[in-house]
């Protein structure tokens, strides 16, 4: 019998039924409301209050930082400063919500950054960020997520070279199945396993990032979940759908819940 994922499962607040389904299966929430950085500047208190209300009665949560136009390896120094500023804001907001685990996009853009440049500059950025913001990072874990990275090696090398327990990896299985990925989803797991802390799960047809239910697409989701559970038994999972009831039902049908 498979061990239940319930205590390691989160549901992104991108889903309109996130609270209802989290309460139904005992999952946590991944707070995605601040992915749109405008809310930090224009609706901070309103959004914090809304998140607290939605989190009531739910035991655990992960925070997703804003990501648009944010790149730790940015060529423009002021763009790097913006990224660092938004990450600091994210840590402070997460602290207000009682959250210690924060997902941050890796920031690679094909045809803009050479992979070698992306890796070396990201290593430098994260070493400085962790050193300069040590006071606010006590007990905090930052988890770098793949989006447009072509393979797992880039983020794995960054986190391995930084070699700090406050920086780990988030594997997005759906992104690993999209057109920018040169490596099938199952082959992302082993290179990331030693640093893999969190996993985003959603499906697609192999081209566009559709964020479809777990059972609807070309990702071999059952095999992926079993492989991750075996190689990274402490890794947690977030369902990233616009409506997650079908994915929760799929997990029940397959014996994961």
C-alpha positions as CSV (number, residue, x, y, z in Angstrom):
1,X,0.0,0.0,0.0
2,X,1.3,3.4,-0.9
3,X,2.1,5.9,1.9
4,X,-0.4,8.8,1.8
5,X,1.0,12.1,0.4
6,X,-1.5,14.1,2.5
7,X,1.0,15.5,5.0
8,X,3.3,16.5,2.2
9,X,0.7,17.9,-0.1
10,X,-0.1,21.5,-0.8
11,X,-2.6,23.1,-3.2
12,X,-1.7,26.4,-5.0
13,X,-4.1,29.3,-4.3
14,X,-4.3,29.7,-8.1
15,X,-7.1,27.1,-7.8
16,X,-10.5,28.6,-7.2
17,X,-11.3,25.6,-5.0
18,X,-8.0,25.5,-3.1
19,X,-9.3,26.0,0.4
20,X,-12.2,23.6,0.0
21,X,-10.0,20.8,-1.4
22,X,-7.2,21.4,1.1
23,X,-9.7,20.9,4.0
24,X,-11.2,17.8,2.3
25,X,-7.9,16.0,2.0
26,X,-5.8,17.5,4.8
27,X,-3.4,19.4,2.5
28,X,-1.7,22.7,3.0
29,X,-1.7,25.8,0.7
30,X,0.9,27.3,-1.5
31,X,0.2,31.0,-1.4
32,X,0.5,32.3,-4.9
33,X,-1.4,35.6,-4.4
34,X,1.9,37.6,-4.5
35,X,3.2,36.1,-7.7
36,X,1.8,39.4,-9.2
37,X,4.2,41.9,-7.6
38,X,1.7,44.7,-8.1
39,X,-0.1,43.4,-5.0
40,X,2.9,44.0,-2.9
41,X,2.9,47.7,-3.9
42,X,-0.8,48.4,-4.2
43,X,-2.8,45.9,-2.2
44,X,-0.4,44.5,0.5
45,X,-2.5,44.7,3.6
46,X,-5.7,43.7,1.8
47,X,-3.9,40.6,0.2
48,X,-2.3,39.6,3.5
49,X,-5.6,39.7,5.2
50,X,-7.2,37.7,2.4
51,X,-4.4,35.0,2.7
52,X,-4.8,34.8,6.4
53,X,-8.5,34.2,6.1
54,X,-8.0,31.5,3.4
55,X,-5.3,29.8,5.6
56,X,-7.5,29.6,8.7
57,X,-7.8,26.1,9.9
58,X,-5.1,24.9,7.5
59,X,-1.9,23.7,9.2
60,X,0.9,24.5,6.8
61,X,1.8,26.6,3.9
62,X,4.4,27.4,1.3
63,X,4.9,30.9,-0.3
64,X,5.5,31.5,-4.0
65,X,7.5,34.7,-4.6
66,X,6.8,37.0,-7.6
67,X,8.6,36.2,-10.7
68,X,7.8,38.4,-13.7
69,X,10.9,40.2,-15.1
70,X,13.0,38.9,-12.1
71,X,16.3,37.3,-12.9
72,X,19.1,36.7,-10.4
73,X,21.6,36.6,-13.4
74,X,20.2,39.8,-15.0
75,X,22.7,41.7,-17.1
76,X,21.5,45.1,-15.9
77,X,22.7,45.6,-12.3
78,X,19.5,47.5,-11.4
79,X,17.5,44.5,-12.6
80,X,19.4,42.3,-10.1
81,X,18.7,44.9,-7.4
82,X,15.0,44.6,-8.2
83,X,15.1,40.8,-8.0
84,X,16.8,41.0,-4.6
85,X,14.4,43.6,-3.3
86,X,11.3,41.5,-4.4
87,X,12.8,38.4,-2.7
88,X,13.4,40.3,0.5
89,X,9.8,41.6,0.4
90,X,8.6,38.0,-0.2
91,X,10.5,36.8,2.9
92,X,9.0,39.5,5.0
93,X,5.4,38.8,3.8
94,X,5.9,35.1,4.3
95,X,7.0,35.7,7.8
96,X,3.9,37.7,8.5
97,X,1.9,34.7,7.3
98,X,4.0,32.3,9.4
99,X,5.6,30.6,6.4
100,X,9.3,29.6,6.2
101,X,9.4,27.9,2.8
102,X,9.5,30.1,-0.3
103,X,9.5,29.1,-4.0
104,X,11.5,31.3,-6.4
105,X,11.8,30.9,-10.1
106,X,15.4,30.2,-11.4
107,X,15.2,33.0,-13.9
108,X,16.8,31.4,-17.0
109,X,15.6,32.7,-20.4
110,X,16.7,30.8,-23.5
111,X,18.4,32.9,-26.2
112,X,19.0,35.7,-23.7
113,X,21.4,34.0,-21.2
114,X,24.1,31.5,-22.1
115,X,23.8,28.6,-19.7
116,X,27.3,29.0,-18.4
117,X,26.7,32.7,-17.7
118,X,23.4,31.9,-16.0
119,X,25.0,29.3,-13.7
120,X,28.0,31.4,-12.7
121,X,26.1,34.6,-12.2
122,X,23.3,32.9,-10.3
123,X,25.8,31.3,-8.0
124,X,27.3,34.7,-7.2
125,X,23.9,36.3,-6.7
126,X,22.7,33.6,-4.2
127,X,25.9,33.5,-2.2
128,X,25.7,37.3,-1.8
129,X,22.0,37.3,-1.1
130,X,22.3,34.6,1.6
131,X,25.2,36.4,3.2
132,X,23.8,39.9,3.1
133,X,20.3,38.9,4.4
134,X,21.3,36.4,7.0
135,X,19.3,38.0,9.8
136,X,16.0,37.6,8.0
137,X,16.8,34.1,6.7
138,X,16.9,32.3,10.0
139,X,14.9,29.0,9.6
140,X,13.9,30.1,6.0
141,X,14.3,27.8,3.0
142,X,14.4,29.2,-0.5
143,X,13.5,26.7,-3.3
144,X,14.6,27.4,-6.8
145,X,12.0,26.3,-9.4
146,X,12.7,25.4,-13.1
147,X,10.6,27.2,-15.7
148,X,12.5,27.7,-19.0
149,X,15.6,25.8,-18.0
150,X,16.3,23.1,-20.7
151,X,17.6,20.5,-18.3
152,X,18.0,19.9,-14.5
153,X,21.7,20.4,-14.6
154,X,21.6,24.2,-14.4
155,X,19.7,24.6,-11.2
156,X,21.3,21.5,-9.7
157,X,24.8,23.0,-10.3
158,X,23.7,26.4,-8.8
159,X,22.3,25.0,-5.6
160,X,25.2,22.5,-5.3
161,X,27.9,25.2,-5.7
162,X,26.1,27.6,-3.3
163,X,26.0,24.6,-0.9
164,X,23.8,26.2,1.8
165,X,20.9,24.5,3.5
166,X,18.8,27.6,3.0
167,X,18.8,27.1,-0.7
168,X,17.2,24.0,-2.3
169,X,15.3,22.9,-5.4
170,X,11.7,22.9,-6.5
171,X,11.1,20.6,-9.5
172,X,8.1,21.7,-11.6
173,X,7.1,18.5,-13.4
174,X,4.8,20.3,-15.9
175,X,7.5,22.8,-16.9
176,X,9.9,19.8,-17.4
177,X,7.4,18.4,-19.9
178,X,7.1,21.6,-22.0
179,X,8.8,22.6,-25.2
180,X,11.7,24.4,-23.6
181,X,12.7,21.3,-21.7
182,X,15.2,19.0,-23.6
183,X,14.9,16.3,-20.9
184,X,11.8,14.1,-20.2
185,X,10.2,14.7,-16.7
186,X,11.4,11.4,-15.2
187,X,15.0,12.3,-16.1
188,X,14.9,15.5,-14.1
189,X,14.6,13.7,-10.8
190,X,17.9,12.0,-10.3
191,X,20.1,15.1,-11.0
192,X,18.0,17.1,-8.6
193,X,17.4,14.5,-6.0
194,X,20.1,15.3,-3.4
195,X,18.8,18.9,-3.2
196,X,15.1,18.4,-4.0
197,X,12.8,19.8,-1.4
198,X,9.5,20.6,-3.2
199,X,7.7,19.6,-6.4
200,X,5.0,21.3,-8.5
201,X,2.7,18.9,-10.1
202,X,0.4,19.6,-13.1
203,X,0.1,18.1,-16.6
204,X,0.2,19.2,-20.2
205,X,0.5,17.8,-23.7
206,X,4.2,18.4,-24.1
207,X,4.2,21.8,-25.7
208,X,2.3,24.6,-23.8
209,X,2.3,25.1,-20.1
210,X,-1.4,24.2,-19.6
211,X,-1.4,23.4,-15.9
212,X,-3.9,20.6,-16.6
213,X,-5.2,18.1,-14.0
214,X,-2.8,15.4,-13.1
215,X,-4.4,12.7,-15.2
216,X,-4.8,14.8,-18.4
217,X,-1.6,15.0,-20.4
218,X,1.6,13.3,-21.4
219,X,3.5,13.4,-18.1
220,X,3.7,9.9,-16.7
221,X,2.5,11.3,-13.5
222,X,2.0,8.1,-11.5
223,X,5.6,7.0,-12.3
224,X,6.9,10.5,-11.5
225,X,5.3,10.6,-8.1
226,X,6.4,7.1,-7.2
227,X,10.0,7.8,-8.3
228,X,10.2,11.1,-6.3
229,X,8.6,9.4,-3.3
230,X,11.3,6.7,-3.4
231,X,14.3,8.9,-4.1
232,X,13.2,12.0,-2.1
233,X,10.9,10.7,0.7
234,X,10.8,14.1,2.4
235,X,9.9,16.1,-0.6
236,X,6.6,17.9,-0.6
237,X,4.2,18.5,-3.5
238,X,2.0,21.3,-4.7
239,X,-0.9,20.8,-7.1
240,X,-0.9,23.8,-9.5
241,X,-4.3,23.9,-11.4
242,X,-6.9,26.5,-11.9
243,X,-9.4,24.0,-10.4
244,X,-8.0,21.1,-8.4
245,X,-10.9,18.8,-7.6
246,X,-10.0,16.5,-10.6
247,X,-6.4,16.2,-9.5
248,X,-7.3,15.4,-5.9
249,X,-9.7,12.7,-7.1
250,X,-7.0,11.3,-9.3
251,X,-4.6,11.1,-6.3
252,X,-7.3,9.2,-4.4
253,X,-8.0,6.8,-7.3
254,X,-4.3,6.0,-7.6
255,X,-3.8,5.4,-3.9
256,X,-1.7,8.5,-3.2
257,X,-4.3,9.8,-0.7
